[in-house]
Amino acid sequence: MPHEFSTSYIADSLVLFRKYKSLAEKAMAQVSDEQLHLALDPEANSIAVIVKHITGNMRSRWRDFLTTDGEKADRHRDTEFEMPERLTRAQIMEMWERGWKYVFDALEPLRNADLDRKISICSEPHSVMQAISRQLAHYASHIGQIIFLAKHFRSSEWKSVSIPRGKSEEYLGKVQKGGASQR
């Protein structure tokens, strides 16, 4: 389904959040349970750790979005990069879904009139629009990491989560005819 043009920042942001969520899920579906926990080196994060971090951020930023600081006192960010126990795929995906529920529960009721409202993140003032943009960029960067890792682990068995290599012209033709969703 082609992306519908909108003049609503919130509606467009929701489309982007859902798109990034979908891209990560398509990538994670391609890796083995073992690969969810593999890190490329001791300083790198595994897909499971990235999910733990993103969802910790989501819980902190979007819970009570308009009324409390986006950096909650009960968040312990450094522990998001630790994985003392090996979570199952089901546990990782449940954490993932719970994090995204915070995002969508906070954003879906908003109206464009809310965009100028002031909130705080780490005691710094932000407009609602700035906060949404900040989180879109943050999640996109980490979802890019998830995709990179999944593609690395799958190598020649990788199935593109966007436009496959060598298929740009074919994809463009479908989009122009209204037969492909924009990626």
C-alpha positions as CSV (number, residue, x, y, z in Angstrom):
1,M,0.0,0.0,0.0
2,P,1.5,3.3,-1.0
3,H,2.2,5.9,1.7
4,E,-0.7,8.4,1.9
5,F,0.4,12.0,1.8
6,S,-0.4,13.8,5.0
7,T,0.0,17.2,6.5
8,S,0.0,15.8,10.0
9,Y,3.4,15.5,11.6
10,I,2.0,13.1,14.1
11,A,0.3,10.9,11.5
12,D,3.5,10.9,9.4
13,S,5.6,10.1,12.5
14,L,3.4,7.1,13.4
15,V,3.9,5.8,9.8
16,L,7.6,6.1,10.2
17,F,7.7,4.5,13.7
18,R,5.6,1.6,12.4
19,K,7.9,1.3,9.3
20,Y,11.1,1.1,11.4
21,K,9.5,-1.4,13.8
22,S,8.6,-3.6,10.8
23,L,12.1,-3.3,9.3
24,A,13.6,-4.5,12.5
25,E,11.1,-7.3,12.9
26,K,11.8,-8.5,9.3
27,A,15.6,-8.5,10.1
28,M,15.2,-10.2,13.5
29,A,13.0,-12.9,12.0
30,Q,15.9,-14.0,9.7
31,V,18.4,-14.7,12.5
32,S,18.7,-17.7,14.7
33,D,18.0,-17.6,18.4
34,E,21.7,-17.9,19.0
35,Q,22.5,-15.0,16.6
36,L,20.1,-12.7,18.6
37,H,22.8,-12.8,21.3
38,L,26.0,-12.6,19.2
39,A,28.1,-9.5,19.4
40,L,30.8,-8.8,16.8
41,D,33.3,-7.9,19.5
42,P,33.5,-7.2,23.2
43,E,32.5,-3.5,22.8
44,A,29.6,-4.2,20.4
45,N,26.0,-4.9,21.3
46,S,24.0,-7.9,20.3
47,I,20.6,-7.6,18.8
48,A,19.1,-8.7,22.1
49,V,21.0,-5.9,23.9
50,I,19.9,-3.3,21.4
51,V,16.3,-4.4,21.8
52,K,16.7,-4.1,25.6
53,H,18.2,-0.6,25.3
54,I,15.6,0.6,22.8
55,T,12.7,-0.7,24.9
56,G,14.2,0.7,28.1
57,N,14.3,4.1,26.3
58,M,10.8,3.7,25.1
59,R,9.4,3.0,28.5
60,S,11.2,6.0,30.0
61,R,10.4,8.5,27.2
62,W,6.8,7.6,26.4
63,R,5.3,6.6,29.7
64,D,3.4,9.6,31.0
65,F,4.8,11.4,28.0
66,L,3.2,14.8,28.5
67,T,3.3,15.0,32.3
68,T,6.7,13.7,33.5
69,D,10.3,14.0,32.5
70,G,11.3,11.6,29.7
71,E,14.2,10.3,31.8
72,K,12.4,8.4,34.6
73,A,14.0,8.0,38.0
74,D,13.4,4.2,37.8
75,R,15.4,3.9,34.5
76,H,18.9,2.4,34.9
77,R,20.3,3.0,31.4
78,D,23.6,1.3,32.0
79,T,21.9,-2.0,32.8
80,E,20.2,-1.9,29.4
81,F,23.6,-2.8,27.9
82,E,24.0,-5.9,30.2
83,M,22.5,-9.3,29.5
84,P,23.2,-11.4,32.5
85,E,20.6,-14.0,31.6
86,R,20.0,-15.3,28.1
87,L,16.5,-14.3,27.1
88,T,14.5,-16.5,24.7
89,R,13.3,-15.1,21.3
90,A,9.8,-15.0,22.8
91,Q,11.0,-12.9,25.8
92,I,12.9,-10.6,23.5
93,M,9.9,-10.1,21.2
94,E,7.6,-9.6,24.2
95,M,9.9,-6.9,25.5
96,W,10.0,-5.3,22.0
97,E,6.2,-5.3,21.7
98,R,5.8,-3.8,25.2
99,G,8.3,-1.0,24.3
100,W,6.4,-0.1,21.1
101,K,3.1,-0.1,23.0
102,Y,4.5,2.8,25.1
103,V,5.3,4.7,21.9
104,F,1.9,4.1,20.2
105,D,-0.1,4.7,23.3
106,A,1.6,8.0,23.8
107,L,1.4,9.2,20.2
108,E,-1.9,8.0,18.9
109,P,-4.0,10.3,21.1
110,L,-2.0,13.4,20.2
111,R,-3.2,16.1,17.8
112,N,-1.1,18.6,15.9
113,A,-2.2,21.2,18.4
114,D,0.0,19.3,20.9
115,L,3.2,19.7,18.9
116,D,4.1,23.0,20.6
117,R,3.5,21.8,24.1
118,K,6.6,21.7,26.3
119,I,7.9,18.5,27.9
120,S,11.3,17.7,29.4
121,I,13.9,15.0,28.7
122,C,16.7,14.8,31.2
123,S,15.4,18.1,32.6
124,E,15.9,19.8,29.2
125,P,12.9,21.5,27.6
126,H,11.6,20.1,24.3
127,S,8.6,20.7,22.3
128,V,6.5,17.6,21.6
129,M,7.7,17.8,18.0
130,Q,11.3,17.9,19.0
131,A,10.8,14.9,21.3
132,I,9.2,12.9,18.6
133,S,12.0,13.8,16.1
134,R,14.6,13.0,18.7
135,Q,13.1,9.5,19.3
136,L,12.6,8.8,15.6
137,A,16.3,9.5,15.0
138,H,17.4,7.4,18.0
139,Y,15.3,4.4,17.1
140,A,16.2,4.6,13.4
141,S,19.9,4.5,14.3
142,H,19.5,1.4,16.5
143,I,17.2,-0.3,14.0
144,G,19.9,0.2,11.4
145,Q,22.3,-1.6,13.8
146,I,19.8,-4.5,14.1
147,I,19.5,-4.7,10.3
148,F,23.3,-4.5,9.9
149,L,23.9,-7.4,12.4
150,A,21.1,-9.5,10.9
151,K,22.5,-9.0,7.4
152,H,26.0,-9.8,8.6
153,F,24.9,-13.0,10.3
154,R,22.8,-14.2,7.3
155,S,25.3,-13.2,4.6
156,S,24.3,-14.8,1.3
157,E,21.0,-16.0,2.8
158,W,19.9,-12.5,3.7
159,K,16.5,-11.4,2.3
160,S,16.4,-7.6,2.0
161,V,14.0,-5.8,4.3
162,S,13.7,-2.9,1.9
163,I,14.7,-2.7,-1.8
164,P,16.9,-5.7,-2.7
165,R,20.2,-5.0,-4.4
166,G,19.8,-4.7,-8.1
167,K,16.1,-4.3,-7.9
168,S,15.8,-0.4,-7.7
169,E,14.5,0.1,-11.2
170,E,11.9,-2.7,-10.8
171,Y,10.8,-1.2,-7.4
172,L,10.6,2.3,-8.8
173,G,8.4,1.1,-11.7
174,K,6.0,-0.6,-9.2
175,V,5.8,2.6,-7.1
176,Q,5.1,4.7,-10.1
177,K,2.3,2.4,-11.1
178,G,1.0,2.4,-7.5
179,G,1.8,-1.3,-7.0
180,A,4.5,-1.1,-4.3
181,S,4.7,0.4,-0.9
182,Q,7.3,3.0,-0.3
183,R,10.2,1.9,1.8
